[in-house]
């Protein structure tokens, strides 16, 4: 493991670099989904994404994965409706942290020091994309 996060797999969003801690969190979330899936085909498709043989976008558009994920989403929405004001505030803070590429401490695994903050990217920024001819 590097200081920027797990390095045991290819990027999950080719073309869009995620900060190390967020990459690690997404990878772990996919591993949890893979382990919960009863359908061998869904497990294989998630494993293909984790191994870099398929794109996350392909998984999101897969009918089998959609059928697997739909009840989980519905359950999450029901739980969201049941949250109190303080829990909703914490959820908003967590979402903002994840949006910044940070994984909140209570969402990290024990000893996961790599998730302290956003990963540093020392590469120069990409040139802006603009429509037109070159």
Beta strands, then each sheet from edge to edge (+ up, - down):
end
